[in-house]
Amino acid sequence: MNAVERWYQEHQRTLPWRRSTEPYPVWVSEIMLQQTRVETVLGYYDRFLARFPGVRELANGTIDDVLMVWQGLGYYSRARNLHKGARVVFEEFGGEFPTTLKEAMSVPGIGRSTAGSILSICFGTPTPVMDGNVKRVLARRFGIAEPLTAATTMRTLWNHAEEWIHEAANPGDHNQGLMDLGATVCTPTTPHCHNCPVASDCVALRDNLRSQIPARPQKKVLPHHHIAVGVLRNQGQILIQRRRGGGLLGGLWEFPGGHIEEGENPEQALAREFQEELGVEISVGNKLVEVKHAYSHFRITLHVFWCSLLSGTPKAIGADEFTWEVPENFSNYPWPAANARILRVLKDNLDSMETDRG
């Protein structure tokens, strides 16, 4: 047993996905934790397992079912791949998670690090992991000062991780120990080196390079996109559409619209988008709300307008499908997080209209 394993056994965080070493719950947690903080995942993990307690249930569920439970967690391609992956495991591996690295990585959404984590925790396989916390621990422990985004640096990190895990008696404890160590002790700005089980071997501590390692990339200016959005009403119903399956928010429902191009105002953009996406002409009315939202790599401002149909019959040209729906049923659909405020304002406006009418 190495120093990381001993530290983990004494200081490990109490997390719901550590209640079991069965592959399915560990797999779900690993996908949810990709690019997402533990604190955020805690609010979703148990709900997801309650709805989809096993591979069979997830494989048999619809993508709408999955996206509804995932709604708000973001990075929706993870949910789509988890759903596809469950079908692959159910259909190609008889419902049993594969036990080799190559086979595990053939499952949609599972790369080398995720496969390594699942195999080490569930089967004791000496396969390393490489999340953000582990990269930082490895870089400091071995004195790797180069930017972690470089391909050569990543090869070096993986080589160190491979060597280190083969010293472990329990590879799963070793990997989870490294992740916990990076999250609670070897933190980005104020590492608590006096609590670190490998401080005596740490190059960054020895050479007083903790603040320089890992090297921090220059911050990029996030692009900001302006989007025109239309709430098209017709006899008490509103048109909504499902985004195409690929991409950032694929499979989620939204109000039609799109980017405001150079030289356009929001109203002009909205008229163009409805023609291109649905093949109809609309009249753009008053602005309903303006919503600002930030994603990891860009920001958006949604300019939302009431609209009415002038001519044409809607067709699903720019989306997988569309439907006319009454607002009280909107909660039955999975929506992007940016739409949450639109839905609230829309409800308030419709409630006001009903009150005025009464």
C-alpha positions in Angstrom: 0.0 0.0 0.0 1.5 3.4 -1.0 1.2 6.7 0.8 -1.7 8.0 -1.4 -3.8 4.9 -0.6 -3.1 5.1 3.2 -4.0 8.8 3.1 -7.2 8.1 1.2 -8.3 5.4 3.6 -8.1 7.9 6.5 -9.2 11.2 4.7 -11.5 10.2 1.8 -14.5 12.3 1.2 -17.9 10.8 1.8 -19.6 10.8 -1.6 -22.8 8.9 -2.6 -21.1 7.2 -5.6 -18.6 5.6 -3.2 -21.4 3.5 -1.6 -20.9 0.9 -4.3 -18.1 -0.5 -6.5 -20.7 -1.9 -9.0 -19.8 -0.5 -12.5 -23.1 1.2 -13.3 -23.3 3.7 -10.5 -19.6 4.4 -10.7 -20.0 5.0 -14.5 -22.9 7.4 -14.0 -20.9 9.4 -11.4 -17.8 9.5 -13.6 -19.8 10.9 -16.6 -21.5 13.5 -14.4 -18.2 14.6 -12.9 -16.6 15.4 -16.3 -16.0 19.1 -16.3 -18.4 19.6 -13.4 -17.8 20.2 -9.7 -18.6 17.6 -7.1 -21.0 20.0 -5.3 -23.1 20.4 -8.5 -23.2 16.7 -9.2 -24.5 15.9 -5.7 -27.9 17.4 -6.5 -28.3 15.1 -9.6 -26.7 11.8 -8.9 -29.3 10.1 -6.6 -32.2 11.5 -8.7 -30.7 10.0 -11.8 -30.2 6.6 -10.2 -33.7 6.7 -8.8 -35.1 7.2 -12.3 -32.6 4.8 -14.0 -31.4 2.3 -11.4 -29.5 0.1 -13.9 -28.2 -0.3 -17.4 -31.5 -2.0 -18.6 -33.6 0.9 -17.4 -31.3 3.5 -18.9 -31.0 1.7 -22.2 -34.8 1.3 -22.4 -35.5 5.0 -21.5 -36.0 7.7 -24.2 -33.6 10.5 -24.7 -36.2 12.9 -23.5 -36.5 10.9 -20.2 -32.7 11.2 -19.8 -32.5 14.8 -20.7 -35.3 15.7 -18.3 -33.4 14.2 -15.3 -30.1 15.8 -16.6 -31.7 19.2 -17.1 -29.6 21.9 -15.6 -26.4 19.8 -15.2 -25.1 21.1 -18.6 -22.7 19.5 -21.2 -25.7 17.6 -22.5 -23.6 15.5 -24.9 -22.6 13.6 -21.8 -26.2 12.6 -21.2 -26.7 11.6 -24.8 -23.5 9.5 -24.8 -24.5 7.9 -21.4 -27.8 6.9 -23.0 -26.1 5.5 -26.1 -23.5 3.8 -24.0 -26.1 2.0 -21.9 -27.6 0.6 -25.1 -24.2 -0.5 -26.3 -23.4 -2.2 -22.9 -26.9 -3.8 -22.8 -26.9 -5.0 -26.5 -23.2 -5.8 -27.1 -21.9 -6.8 -23.6 -25.0 -8.4 -22.2 -25.7 -5.6 -19.7 -22.3 -6.2 -18.0 -19.7 -3.3 -18.2 -16.6 -4.4 -20.1 -13.6 -5.3 -18.1 -10.8 -4.3 -20.5 -9.5 -0.9 -21.3 -10.0 -1.3 -25.1 -13.6 -2.5 -24.7 -14.5 0.1 -22.1 -13.2 2.9 -24.4 -15.5 1.5 -27.2 -18.5 2.6 -25.1 -19.8 6.1 -26.2 -18.7 8.9 -23.9 -15.9 6.9 -22.3 -12.3 8.0 -22.8 -9.1 6.7 -21.3 -9.4 8.5 -18.0 -13.0 7.6 -17.4 -12.4 4.0 -18.4 -9.3 4.0 -16.1 -11.4 5.2 -13.1 -14.2 2.7 -13.6 -11.9 -0.3 -14.2 -9.7 0.5 -11.2 -12.5 1.2 -8.8 -14.8 -1.7 -9.8 -12.3 -4.4 -10.9 -9.0 -3.4 -9.3 -7.3 -2.9 -12.7 -4.1 -0.8 -12.6 -5.4 1.8 -15.1 -4.6 5.5 -14.2 -6.9 8.5 -14.4 -6.2 12.1 -15.5 -8.8 14.7 -14.4 -7.9 18.3 -13.5 -7.1 17.5 -9.9 -4.8 14.6 -10.8 -2.9 16.6 -13.4 -2.1 19.2 -10.8 -0.9 16.6 -8.3 1.3 14.9 -10.9 2.7 18.1 -12.2 3.7 19.3 -8.8 4.9 15.9 -7.5 7.2 15.4 -10.5 8.1 19.0 -11.2 6.4 19.4 -14.6 6.5 23.1 -15.4 5.3 23.0 -19.0 1.7 23.9 -19.9 -0.5 21.0 -19.3 -2.3 21.5 -22.6 0.8 20.5 -24.6 0.6 17.0 -26.1 4.1 16.2 -25.0 3.3 17.2 -21.4 0.2 15.0 -21.4 2.3 12.0 -22.5 4.7 12.7 -19.6 1.8 12.9 -17.1 0.3 9.7 -18.4 3.7 7.9 -18.1 4.1 9.1 -14.5 0.5 8.0 -13.7 1.1 4.6 -15.2 4.3 4.0 -13.2 2.7 5.3 -10.0 -0.4 3.2 -10.1 1.6 0.0 -10.5 3.0 0.7 -7.0 -0.5 0.6 -5.6 -2.0 -2.4 -3.7 -5.5 -1.1 -4.5 -5.6 0.9 -7.8 -9.1 2.2 -7.1 -8.1 3.7 -3.8 -5.0 5.1 -5.4 -6.9 6.9 -8.2 -9.6 8.2 -5.8 -6.9 9.3 -3.4 -5.2 11.3 -6.1 -8.5 12.9 -7.1 -9.3 13.8 -3.4 -5.8 15.0 -2.8 -6.1 17.5 -5.7 -9.5 18.6 -4.5 -8.8 19.1 -0.8 -5.0 19.4 -0.3 -3.1 20.1 -3.5 -5.4 22.9 -4.4 -4.7 25.4 -7.2 -3.8 28.5 -5.2 -3.2 27.6 -1.6 -1.9 24.0 -1.3 -1.9 22.5 2.2 1.5 20.8 1.9 1.7 20.0 5.6 -1.2 17.6 5.1 0.1 16.0 1.9 1.2 12.3 2.0 3.7 12.8 -0.7 5.2 16.1 0.4 8.6 14.6 1.1 8.8 13.6 -2.6 7.3 16.7 -4.2 9.6 18.6 -6.6 7.4 21.7 -6.6 7.5 22.0 -2.8 11.3 21.2 -2.7 12.0 23.9 -5.3 9.4 26.4 -4.1 7.5 26.2 -7.4 4.0 25.5 -6.1 2.7 28.8 -7.4 4.3 28.3 -10.8 3.2 24.6 -11.3 1.1 23.8 -13.1 1.7 26.6 -15.6 -1.5 28.7 -16.0 -2.6 29.4 -19.6 -3.5 32.9 -20.6 -7.1 33.7 -20.2 -9.0 34.1 -23.4 -11.6 36.7 -24.0 -14.9 34.8 -24.3 -16.9 35.5 -27.5 -20.3 37.1 -26.9 -23.2 36.1 -29.2 -26.5 37.9 -29.6 -29.5 35.6 -30.3 -33.0 36.6 -31.4 -35.7 34.4 -30.0 -39.4 34.3 -31.0 -42.4 33.2 -28.9 -44.9 32.4 -31.6 -48.5 32.2 -30.4 -51.5 30.6 -32.1 -54.8 30.1 -30.3 -53.4 29.6 -26.9 -50.5 27.4 -28.0 -46.8 28.3 -28.5 -44.4 26.8 -31.1 -41.4 25.1 -29.6 -38.8 23.0 -31.4 -36.2 20.3 -30.6 -32.6 21.1 -31.4 -30.8 18.7 -33.6 -29.1 15.8 -31.8 -25.5 16.9 -32.1 -23.9 20.0 -30.6 -23.8 21.7 -27.3 -27.6 21.5 -26.5 -28.6 18.8 -28.9 -32.0 17.1 -28.1 -33.2 19.9 -25.9 -36.3 22.0 -26.7 -36.3 25.8 -27.3 -38.1 28.7 -28.8 -37.1 29.3 -32.5 -34.5 31.9 -33.4 -30.8 32.3 -34.1 -27.8 34.6 -34.3 -28.2 38.2 -35.1 -26.0 38.8 -38.1 -23.9 41.9 -38.8 -26.1 44.7 -40.1 -29.3 43.2 -38.7 -31.4 44.3 -35.8 -33.1 41.5 -33.6 -36.4 41.9 -35.3 -34.9 41.4 -38.8 -32.9 38.4 -37.6 -35.9 36.8 -36.1 -37.9 37.2 -39.3 -35.1 35.7 -41.3 -34.6 32.8 -38.8 -38.2 31.8 -38.9 -38.2 31.8 -42.7 -35.0 29.6 -42.7 -35.8 27.3 -39.8 -39.6 26.9 -40.2 -40.5 28.2 -43.7 -43.0 30.8 -42.4 -43.4 34.6 -42.3 -44.0 36.2 -39.0 -44.8 39.6 -37.5 -42.4 40.5 -34.7 -44.1 42.2 -31.7 -43.0 43.6 -28.4 -39.9 42.4 -26.6 -40.7 39.9 -23.8 -37.4 39.8 -22.0 -33.6 39.9 -22.5 -31.6 37.1 -21.0 -27.8 36.9 -20.5 -26.2 33.5 -19.9 -22.6 32.3 -19.8 -21.3 28.9 -21.0 -17.8 27.7 -20.4 -16.4 29.0 -23.7 -18.8 31.8 -24.7 -21.5 34.1 -23.5 -24.9 34.8 -25.0 -27.6 37.4 -24.8 -31.1 36.3 -25.8 -33.4 39.0 -27.2 -36.9 37.4 -26.8 -39.9 38.8 -28.7 -43.6 38.0 -29.0 -44.4 36.9 -32.6 -47.5 36.1 -34.6 -47.8 34.0 -37.8 -48.4 35.9 -41.1 -48.3 33.2 -43.7 -47.0 29.7 -44.3 -47.2 26.3 -42.6 -44.3 25.5 -40.2 -41.9 22.7 -41.3 -39.0 21.3 -39.3 -36.3 22.6 -41.5 -33.7 23.7 -38.9 -34.6 21.3 -36.1 -35.4 17.7 -35.5 -39.1 18.4 -34.8 -41.5 21.0 -33.6 -44.8 21.1 -31.8 -47.5 23.5 -30.7 -47.8 23.3 -27.0 -49.8 25.0 -24.2 -47.5 26.8 -21.7 -48.7 24.7 -18.7 -47.1 21.6 -20.3 -43.7 23.2 -20.9 -42.4 21.5 -17.7 -42.7 18.2 -19.5 -39.9 19.1 -21.9 -36.1 19.4 -21.3 -34.9 22.9 -21.8 -31.5 24.6 -21.9 -30.7 26.5 -18.7 -30.8 29.8 -20.5 -34.4 29.3 -21.2 -35.4 29.1 -17.5 -35.8 32.8 -17.2 -37.8 33.0 -20.4 -40.2 30.4 -19.1 -40.6 32.3 -15.8 -41.3 35.6 -17.5 -43.6 33.9 -20.0 -45.6 32.4 -17.2 -45.8 35.7 -15.4 -47.0 37.4 -18.6 -49.6 34.8 -19.4 -50.8 34.8 -15.8 -51.2 38.6 -16.0 -53.2 38.3 -19.2 -55.5 35.7 -17.7 -56.0 38.0 -14.6 -56.7 41.0 -16.9 -59.1 39.0 -19.0 -60.9 37.8 -15.8 
